[in-house]
Amino acid sequence: MAGRYWDSLCYINHHYKAVFPLQSYNFLKQTVTDEADREIANKAVFFRASQNDLALVMTEIKKFNK
């Protein structure tokens, strides 16, 4: 449909679930939870554990942005 777009991206693995807003003004409002849906206080732990997967996701998502 014309005018429709994604406003967030969700990444899920065995240990974490993360939601990333795709608007630049909301990007810092990321949420990261564990497998029991408890918010992760130290997001750096998630980013270190998931950095390779997230890099691949960001590369692949560019294919939808043409």
VENLINSUL-V591843 format. One record per backbone hydrogen bond with DSSP energy under -0.5 kcal/mol. CO is the residue of the C=O (numbers start at 1). NH is the residue of the N-H. If there is no record, write none. Layout:
co=[CO | CO]
nh=[NH | NH]
This chain:
co=[1 | 7 | 7 | 9 | 11 | 15 | 16 | 17 | 18 | 19 | 19 | 20 | 23 | 23 | 24 | 26 | 31 | 32 | 33 | 34 | 38 | 39 | 41 | 42 | 42 | 43 | 44 | 45 | 46 | 47 | 48 | 50 | 51 | 52 | 53 | 54 | 55 | 56 | 57 | 58 | 60 | 61 | 62]
nh=[4 | 22 | 23 | 20 | 18 | 35 | 13 | 33 | 11 | 21 | 31 | 9 | 26 | 27 | 27 | 29 | 19 | 40 | 17 | 37 | 34 | 41 | 43 | 45 | 46 | 47 | 48 | 49 | 50 | 51 | 51 | 54 | 55 | 56 | 57 | 58 | 59 | 60 | 61 | 62 | 63 | 64 | 65]
